[in-house]
Amino acid sequence: MATNYETHEYDVLVIGAGGAGLRAAIEASAAGVKVGLICKSLLGKAHTVMAEGGMAAAMGNVDDRDSWKVHFADTMRGGQYVNNWRMAELHAKEAPARVHELEAWGAVFDRTKEGKISQRNFGGHRYPRLAHVGDRTGLELIRTLQDHGIHQGITVHMEYTVVSLLKESGRVVGAFGYDRERARFRVFKAKAVVVCTGGLGRAYAVTSNSWEGTGDGVSLAYHAGAELLDMEFIQFHPTGMIWPPSVKGILVTESVRGEGGVLRNKDGKRFMYDDIPDNYKSQTSTDPEEGWRYTQNDKEAKRPPELLTRDHVARCIMREVKAGRGSPHGGVFLDISWIKEKIPNHAEHIKKKIPSMYHQFMQLANLDITKEPMEIGPTTHYAMGGIRVDGDTQATNVPGLFAAGECAAGLHGANRLGGNSLSDLLVFGKRAGEYAAKFAKENSLVAPSEAEIEAAYREAVEPFERPAGAQNEGPYQVQYDLQNMMQANVGIVRLQNEMELALDVIGKLKARAAKVSVQGHREYNPGWHTAIDLKHLLTVAEAITMASLDRKESRGGHFREDFPEKHPDGGKYNNVISKSTDGSMKLRREAIPAMREDLKQVIEEMK
Amino acid sequence: MNKTVTFRIWRGNSQGGEFVNYTTEITEGLVVLDVVHKIQATQANDIACRWNCKAGKCGSCSAEVNGVPKLMCMTRMDTLNTDKVITVEPMRAFPLIRDLVTDVSWNFRVKTKIKKFKPRPADAPDGTWRMQQEDVDRVQEFRKCIECFLCQDVCHVLRDHHKHDEFIGPRFLAYTAALEMHPLDTEDRLPELKQAQGIGLCNIGKCCTNVCPEHIAITDNAIIPLKERVVDEFYDPLAWIWKKIRPKG
């Protein structure tokens, strides 16, 4: 018997309302189609607010030597050349226009003396390139898009969750989900669907991601037949809070280092000088004095090693900790208070440059960063891998399905540069919205099959029908066990046998997840939401592990202790994961298409 | 330093509810949200509470802790007297959905009624503008707002007098101030501020400023200057005569 559901019809349905989703919705709406936007939380609360440092765009406001070519080369170098070079090109070329557009919509960036948008230094960027607002740039971005977007005729569904994409004749034709408040199930019919669901950090125990980062979009797309790309590349941000325990994993912005903060071990040594990779030697200073001048925008100075790429800095921190030179709570020290030697009113200076870091440590750790060093350690931060998309259109291999932002893959290769995420959201959010609207205009609405809707409904309500007891546990323990297992076995340092064990454990956790039981009623029930998210977490955990096992080399965010070096062939392929007809996960390697000659030349010029 | 604490948490929905006591053990360095999560994970899986960033940046976990509107994620347990029962209840100025979750959708509707940003033509041929840092400082203060709506919750015009149809509340007065004081903006929002948005209802008690987790001086820097602009525009007799003699255009 078919159940009745409330139905919504859109030309373009955007799932996820962070920076990418909002930008996609705005663009699709501007193209004149009817747009629905699904938010897992309230509007404006998405994880984009946590982006602190800024958005990278080669505007050249602070250093006019910057250009899209330098940005392109920096992005490819940072990504260890497994990036989708077309995306890296489009991103570098279009980011400045996207930033200016934000200003036209009301964003208020920090200014240069000439009254232009100011730009700051960040790891892996050759010139000061990050447009910013103190250390709350993500908030400025999402609020600007939100305040602009609410006047564009977009229908926003706040606190809705999608549990399944609906397909008909090989095409995505909508989505099935529920609203949290009343837990009424909804069918969304749409000519095109854009997935912008962000990250998957909640697959790990220590993460900067909020509860929402459960890899929903990656998993929804995968189960709908979309290919996943380069899932092994996870960014462990070098500086997360580690003390007190309840804040473990919360991000400490790279701007602390951009403004002159230094990393020291327990002996007070700036250990980053000990290991500067060959391909960055020409750009990195070995003189602390010169490094300081770089952070103060001296154009002649080279960057200090603290501002090397995130993958490298995170590993250096791990090395110090493993060698017994770490801080009391298992990290290292990040010190910005030392700049009192350089700046007379340093406390005010720090509060002005990185105000939310000052408050974060004052309120959560009872520590004054203008006086004392912070204790920090790596935290699971960002998925470079994700849904495979076409560089120009953000279309997946499934007709009608598009993806943008963190849940999509390609731009960042093996390691993302700080500041390239916010610009990614804008550049490819816009493109996804544009091409989804085009697809919607060229295709008609198709009704999803009743059987598929019923199946999605059954799966969603099953946890309530299982009795609680010895046979059926609650969802939280399964989630914790998965997070701890991934942290231990598929984390920042990886080994063959540990990951083989991880695959085995994931299989067992899947069996447990299929039996979890939830109590109470459906309205705003976080236990139930956790039970539903388990499927997504297990899917992405399996994909990460499978891809990490296959890549027998170290590159970017993927570090194998058993294969610590880069393999010459490693830069020639991407790992592609898809769902077999029998439902199992399969992996294949695919050669990276040869780079266009003009882009090759750009890379040569910038070496 | 493990310690046993008792949380008295509001459980219920729009039909009614009651406080329920939960006793649990806490360790060093926890915040109120951690304890709620622990109770949720171990004793009552279905306690409804909103949260996202857990770092005071998204403004989701607003609640009243021992009667004071606060972000649960930024309220350290060592700032509370844990020898006594700690009361956690939802914001009282908004309708209850369930447990600690309230229906704040009114705020989102109010915002759509405020005229959007309307910039002057670009200053440079490449379509960009020029602004000095000192000209944007005061706008940036208001733009720190994380929309936790604690200021709305504590404002007596909304909380006690329920004037949600006549008054937009401190959050949206600060929002309007950010637009009105934006160096590039050319829109005029003063007539609405005086009429439909009810700025006159605020009697500058500063309760909003006191609870703002971003330390925005809502009353002094946003509401009072807006009130002055409204007064200048509509109540200044000299200006009124001047406008009669020299009508615009």
Interface residues (C-beta under 8 A of the other chain):
Chain A: S41 L42 L43 G44 K45 A46 H47 V49 M50 H100 E103 A104 W105 G106 V108 D110 R111 E114 G115 K116 I117 V133 G134 R136 L139 E140 R143 D147 H148 I150 H151 V156 M158 E181 S210 W211 E212 W243 P244 P245 S246 V247 I250 L251 S356 H359 Q360 Q363 L364 A365 N366 G474 P475 Y476 V518 Q519 G520 H521 E523 Y524 N525 P526 G527 W528
Chain B: N13 T27 E28 G29 L30 V31 D34 Q40 A41 N45 D46 I47 A48 C49 R50 W51 N52 C53 K54 A55 G56 K57 C58 G59 S60 M74 R76 I97 R98 D99 V101 D103 V104 S105 F108 K111 T112 K116 F117 P119 G127 T128 W129 R130 M131 Q132 Q133 V136 V139 Q140 R143 K144 I146 E147 L179 H182 D185
